[in-house]
Amino acid sequence: MASNQLSNCCITGSLHEGDAKGSLQDIQNISTYIAYPPDKSTKNAILIITDVIGHKLINAQLIADQFAAKGYFVVMPDMFNGDSVPLNRPEGFNIMDWVRNHSPLQTEPIINTVLEEMRGKLGCQRIGGVGYCFGGKYVCRYLRAGLLDVGYIAHPTMLEGDELRGVEGPLSITAAVRDFVFVTAKRHESEEILDKLEVVHQVYLFSEVEHGFAVRCDLSKPRQRFAKEQAFCQAVAWFDHYLKE
């Protein structure tokens, strides 16, 4: 594997403050958070595939709003059919028991439906994929012609080497030094895989943060806040260069 399985660090973190500017809408019965850019254009779009906390987490919605403010039409669906994991579940919750009900067999039909709607009715011409933790695996699986054009993933989980070998578009990765899932050896393995592919890629590494920091870090700690903000800037710069026409 290019990253390890889900762990308790995938369900813990800090809740952020703010008011969501987008709205929850249904895409063929899939609850979806949608945020429009200032010009309301859907031409350049971003599909956010969330971590296990899901699309109703205010942290994720604020990130979606940030991408929208940068000129992207953002679509962030419920990947778990209403079965997302509440932030900071009590000790004893088994994340691996939970994920058995959220394999590619259950997850990919959601992505397929949303992408079909984006490419069709919603008029998206170029689509970038953003994958946090759980979502990183699926951005790589869909980074192929006609699906996702460009990819950005942060501290991925459950990512298989063959999934990474299959990417066909530009891929940017954010990683944390203190990560027990996307550990150093797995990160290096990922770098070696990407180095052999004929795709543009980059890997950014941040100290002073842990797994999940790009979504769930403690913003009261300046170094964590800085890392999260820079990870977002990394994603925007990547999409601005490789996604926008």
N, C-alpha and C positions, 0 to 999 in steps of 0.2 A: 504493500500500500504506500501511497505517497503522503498520507496522513493517517493518524490513528483514529480509533472509534470515538464516539461521543463519550463525554465524561461529565462529572458534576460541574466542572468549570464552564460547561456549555449552557448551564441554566441559572447561573448566579451573576450578580452584577448590581450596578446602581441605576436607579430610575431617574431619568432626566426631566427637567421642567420646561414647559413651553406649551404653546397652543398650536395645534395642527391646523394648517391652512387648506389642506386637501379635503377630500371627502370619501366616504365609503360608498361604493356602488357595487352592483352585481354584474359580473360577466358570466352569463349563462349559469346562474345560480352559485357562482363562486364569489364570495365576499372579497372585494378588492379595494385597496386604498389607491386613489388616483389623484395626482397633482399635475396641474398644467403650468407651463412656463408663462412668462408675462405676455407673450404674443399669441398664446393659445394654440400654437402650432403642434401637431403630433408627428411631424416629419422625422425628427431625431428623438428617439425614445429610449428609455431605460426600463428594463424589467428587473425589479429587485426580488431576489429569492432569499427570504429571511432566514435567520437562525430559528431555533425551535420555539422561541418565545412568540414569534408570529407577527402578523401585519398590524395588530391593534396595539402593540407596544408603542408608547409615545416616542421613545428613542428612535425607533425605526421610521415613524411617521415624520419626525423632524428631519431626519436624513433625506427622506423622499422629498420633502419641501425644499431642502437645500439644493438638491439636484434640479428641481423644477426652477428655482430661482436662477440657476446657471444656464437655463435655456433648454431643458429637456422635459419632455412629456414622460411622466413616471407612472408606472403601473406596478403595484405591489400586492399580489394576491394572497389569500389564505391558502397556505400550502398543506394544511393539516385537517381540512374538513371540520373545523371547529374544535379540534383536539390539540391545540397548541399547549405548550407547557408554561404555566404561570412562572413569572420571575421569582427566583429564590424559593423554590419548592422546599418543603420541610425535609430534613434529613431522613433517608429511608426510601425516597422515591428512586426507582430504578430506571434510568434513562434508556438502557438497552432493552428493557421490556417494552417501553413505550415505542421505540423506533421500529420494532417488528411490524407495527401497523402503518409504518410510513416509509416503506421501501420504494424503489423505483416503480414497482407495479402500481402503487397507490399515488405516487407523486407525479409521474410523468404525464398521466392524462390531464392533470390540472395545468401543467405547463403547456402542453399541446393545445388545449382549449384556449388559453390566454394568448398564446402566440398567434394562433389562427385569427383571433379577434383583433389583435394588434395589427397584423399584416393586412387584414381585410377591412372590416367596418371602421376601425379607428384610424386607418390611413397612415400607419407608421411605415416609413421607408427604410430607415436604418435603426437597428435595435442593439443596444448594448446590454449585457447582462451583468448585474452586480450580485455576488453571492457571499453572504456572511455565514461563516461556520457551516451549518447544515447545507446552506445554499451554494457553497463553493463547489461541491461535487457536481451539482446540476448545471451550473454555468459551464463547467468543463465538458460535460456530456452534450451540451447543446451548442457549443461553440463551433458550429459547422455552417456551411453555405445554406442559405435559406432559412436558418433558424436564428442564431445570434451572430452578429457581425463582429463584435468586440467584447472582451470579457475583463472583468475586474473581480478578484476574490480576496477576502480577508480571512486569515486564520481558518482555513478549510478543515472540515472533518470528513472522515470516511471516504476520502478521495483515493481511488484506485490508480495504480500506475498506468494501466491501459486506458483509463478515462483521460488522463493527462496526455498520453501519447496520441490520443485521437483529436486533440484540438486543432482547428484549422484557421483560427484568426488570432489577432493580437491579444495577448493575455498579460495582465498586470496582477501582481500578488503582494499583499501586505502581510507581514509576519511579525510576531513578537518574540523577543529573546526568551522570555519566561513562559513557554507554552508547552504544556504536557500532552497536547494532542498533535499539533503541527510542530513536533520536536525538531531539534537541529538536524538529526540524521535524516528525517523525512524531508525537511526543507532542502537539504543538499541533494537528496535523491530526486526531488522535483526539479531542481536546477539542472541536474545532469540530464534528465529526460528532456526538458525544454531545450537544452543546448543542442540536442541532436535533431530537433525539429526545425523545419524551415518556416518558423513563425516568429514574429517579433514578440519579445517578452521582457519583463523586468520584475525584480524582486526587491521590495523595500523592507528593511528590518529595523524595528524600533526597540530600544531598551526601556527599562522602567515600567513596562506594561506586561499584561498577561493575556491569555487567550480570551477573545471576545471584546478586546479593548476598543475596537473600531465602532462598536455599538453600545457597550455596557460599562465603559470605564467610569471611574469616579472623577467627575468634572471639578470637584473641589481641590483636587491635587493637580497643580500646574503642569507637571511633566506628563501626566496622563491626558490631561486636556489637550496639551500641545500635540501629543502623538495622535490622538483621535482626529484633531483638526488637520494635521498634515496628511494622515491617511485619506481623508476626504479630498484634500487638494490633489493628492496623487491620482485619485480616481477621476476627478474632473479634468485634470491636465491630459490624462490618457484618452478619455473620450473626446475631448476637444480636438485632439490631434488625429485620432484614428477613426472616430465615428462620424463627426460632423462633416458634411460635404461642402 
